């Protein structure tokens, strides 16, 4: 793992929560995009030494929607930057770590992403993130 790339935060409505991050906390909004593969709208927030990704579900089939049904809004995942995601996935599998997919998927910001199952990570959902 190279570094913590970002922290994903599940929100019900980007427009309602953005003023807290931009006006109250004073963090710049970098951009908003839709990620079809994850069925989310993502707002990228520059929090200085790390990015925050605010994740709004696009519909009720989104993993973020399902997460919020169980746990409400809040921290969803922590993402680690990696250089060769497929190799890192193989190494983790060899160490007995369960992943949520067999191969990387397209993620926000043009990255390839894969998630580690929380059961393998002491209850924390971790994301591997390879920037293209």
C-alpha positions in Angstrom: 0.0 0.0 0.0 1.4 3.4 -1.0 -0.7 5.7 1.1 -4.3 6.4 2.1 -5.7 7.9 -1.1 -9.1 9.0 0.2 -11.9 8.4 2.7 -15.4 7.5 1.3 -18.4 9.0 3.1 -21.9 7.9 2.3 -24.5 10.7 2.0 -28.1 10.8 1.0 -27.9 14.1 -0.9 -24.8 15.8 -2.2 -26.4 19.2 -2.6 -27.5 19.2 1.0 -24.2 18.2 2.6 -21.8 20.1 0.3 -22.2 23.4 2.0 -20.9 21.9 5.3 -17.7 20.7 3.7 -17.1 23.8 1.5 -18.6 26.7 3.6 -18.3 25.5 7.2 -15.1 23.5 6.9 -13.6 25.6 4.1 -12.6 22.6 2.0 -12.6 23.2 -1.8 -14.9 21.1 -4.0 -12.7 19.6 -6.8 -15.4 18.1 -9.0 -18.6 16.0 -9.1 -18.9 12.9 -11.3 -21.1 9.9 -11.8 -19.6 6.4 -11.5 -22.0 4.0 -13.3 -20.1 0.9 -12.2 -20.8 1.7 -8.6 -24.1 3.6 -9.2 -23.0 6.6 -7.3 -22.5 10.4 -7.7 -19.2 11.4 -6.2 -18.1 14.8 -5.0 -14.3 15.1 -4.5 -13.4 17.3 -1.6 -9.8 18.6 -1.0 -9.2 18.2 2.7 -5.5 19.2 2.5 -3.4 16.1 3.0 -6.2 13.7 1.9 -9.3 13.7 -0.4 -12.8 13.0 0.9 -15.2 11.3 -1.5 -18.9 12.1 -0.7 -20.9 9.2 -2.2 -24.6 9.6 -3.1 -26.4 6.6 -4.4 -27.9 7.0 -7.9 -30.7 4.4 -7.1 -31.7 1.8 -4.7 -29.4 -0.9 -6.3 -26.3 1.1 -5.3 -24.0 -0.5 -2.7 -24.1 2.9 -1.0 -27.9 2.9 -0.8 -27.7 -0.6 0.8 -25.0 0.6 3.2 -27.1 3.5 4.4 -30.2 1.4 4.9 -28.2 -0.6 7.5 -25.9 2.0 9.0 -27.1 5.5 7.9 -24.8 8.2 6.5 -21.1 8.3 7.5 -17.7 6.8 6.8 -18.1 4.0 4.2 -14.5 3.0 3.3 -10.8 3.9 3.5 -8.9 3.7 0.2 -5.3 2.8 -0.2 -3.4 3.8 -3.3 -1.6 0.9 -5.1 0.5 0.7 -8.2 -0.4 -2.7 -9.6 -3.9 -3.5 -8.4 -4.2 -6.9 -10.0 -0.9 -8.1 -8.5 -1.9 -6.6 -5.1 -5.2 -8.4 -5.3 -3.4 -11.7 -5.9 -1.0 -11.1 -3.0 -4.0 -10.4 -0.7 -5.8 -13.5 -1.8 -2.7 -15.6 -1.2 -2.7 -14.2 2.3 -6.3 -15.4 2.8 -8.0 -12.0 2.4 -11.5 -12.2 0.8 -12.1 -9.6 -1.9 -15.5 -8.4 -3.1 -14.7 -8.9 -6.7 -12.6 -11.2 -8.9 -11.1 -8.3 -10.9 -10.8 -4.5 -10.5 -13.7 -2.3 -11.6 -13.8 1.2 -13.0 -14.0 3.7 -10.1 -14.2 7.5 -9.5 -11.6 9.7 -11.1 -10.7 7.1 -13.7 -9.1 4.8 -11.2 -9.4 1.0 -11.1 -10.7 -0.2 -7.7 -11.3 -3.3 -5.7 -12.7 -3.8 -2.2 -11.5 -6.0 0.6 -14.4 -7.8 2.5 -14.8 -6.3 5.9 -14.8 -9.8 7.4 -11.2 -10.0 6.4 -10.4 -6.5 7.7 -11.7 -6.5 11.2 -14.9 -4.8 10.2 -13.4 -2.1 8.0 -14.2 -1.8 4.3 -10.9 -1.1 2.5 -10.6 -0.1 -1.1 -7.6 -0.6 -3.4 -7.2 2.3 -5.8 -4.9 2.4 -8.8 -4.9 5.8 -10.6 -4.6 5.5 -14.3 
